[in-house]
Amino acid sequence: MKKYIFHFVFLTLLAIVLGSCENLLEEKVYSKITAQDIEDSDAGADLWVTGAYNGLNRFFIYQEFPRNLENDCDYATGPSWAFGETGAGNFQGSAREVDATWKLPYDLINVTNEAIYNIEQMNNVTPEHKENCLGELKMLQAYCYFLIVRAYGPCPIFEKSINQGENPHQPRRSIQEVYAHIIDLLTYAKDHLYKRGDSRLVQGRVCAAAAATLLAKVYVTIGAASMPDGAIVYVKGGKPYTLAEDGKTKILTNPQTLTISKRQVDGYEVFDSETYYRLALTLAEDVVLHKKYGSHDLLPYATLWKQEGRTNEEHFFCYVGKSGDDLLGSLFPRWYSGQWAADGYAIGGTLTWGLRDHWYKLFEEQDLRIVDGVYHRWVREHEYKNNRGGFYPNTPEWRLKATGKDEEGNSVPGYPVAPFDDGRIYTNAIGENYLAYVTKYQDVSDPSLMRTDGLFPFLRYADALLILAEASNEVNGPNSEALNALNEVRRRSNASDKHLGSMEEGGLATKELFRSAVLEERSMEFALESDRRWDLIRWGIYLDVMNAIGGPDEIGTSKTRMERHLLYPIPESEIQANEAINENNLGWN
């Protein structure tokens, strides 16, 4: 947290979207507004809240988010310039990326504390509206603490803003204390935020279901992390390739089923796993089955990642940039899904952060998350000039579609097929230019721009379903409630239903098989949505999964990890400035 008094005088009301992403917040821009200039009214309270949302926009001004949360996991990969630091485990070598996970959330916590203080002083705000505004601010604050405690472990708690006299030299509080604070914040938020369907809910702001689902996610995080040593989790991964007889040519492997005995996560031994899974189950049932927090549902896959799908029916907590704005526009879509010229090629070095071959091979061939959710053809800028292009994956089926030739190199009548029948030469190889690139961030108003109105989802209704599936299984074992929730997510993407038969039949008859299926489903459903690292961490299997890769992945990104990688290093600037913190996390200078 910056060690200076934060004067809350710049409330730039931004065209960002949180909660429902259907309509941008079109507000007059104010600058140099002091607390005394904000009227004591519903509109004044809204001004404080919208100004606080500005702090969340700051996460995305540059490139720290979401790469600081995403790059360090088993399935994500990319070129060395993008993955040579955080993605390769060099957490202190990439101080700007990792440090942002501490600094920016604490900045937002300070802003929300200041806004909470000023709204609480108001006397002319409608009581229900005041509670809703306070709920929004506490939801944002809880999300920040959740980011920090998962990444750094014990961390400071700030009860009020620096401007209102809070001592900036706060000590680290135990994980138990931090979670108690998060739970208090989210309990208030879920009980006081407007629900979807309430005419008072403003499009673009968080709703009750967002807070309830985030709280359920907090509970399953505690539940998994506190589960004692020895619980079994199956994960598909392992060595990414073997070498041919020449000792040089890489041959991609199929993912192997790793049987991992989980470790209880340090700091979580004070919690009772079953208690928190029961709490998660009750909340998830209230969100999904009883609709206690509003009417939410999955969107059809065809609209899920389209601009018309940016509603709080599923995307009830998300961020959307402002197209073409030098500060407010989203940068991350160009790396994940490309920045595209009018002539149809990926500009410069964009379309670079992707997913590994082992991730792609998790899916059934008809699953829309790879049929439509992954690029199978692209043309990069240098390829455009040379009449070439790339395709993925490099399987006999796709080689035939893209090149028109069979395994013996013979031309096959009727091939190549559209869109490969344009006269270009399409190739694939093992390397950083041939990954599973997702299309989920593709649909923006103008894909030729560097900064766009790209959407980033913090929390979706699909998460509520998979939390329900996980918690129900952990509390009651494999059962129809858990199975229905899991299959609801799968059906949306045209994946086949799972069943509760034996392991030999491909079923999920045991608690271990079912929890592993949910974890795998999360890796498929939330790919490049900044969830995978934290799922591996909370289950106590991060080191096993990463090190099973055996060093570098197929394109050379290092996946070797040690104990110190379980937590991020606290920023050196914080240790130097905060007199109450005098040492870093284990293994970091």
Summary of the structure (lengths in Angstrom):
residues: 589
radius of gyration: 23.9
end to end distance: 18.9
largest distance: 80.1
contacts: 2039
relative contact order: 0.14
helix: 41%
strand: 10%
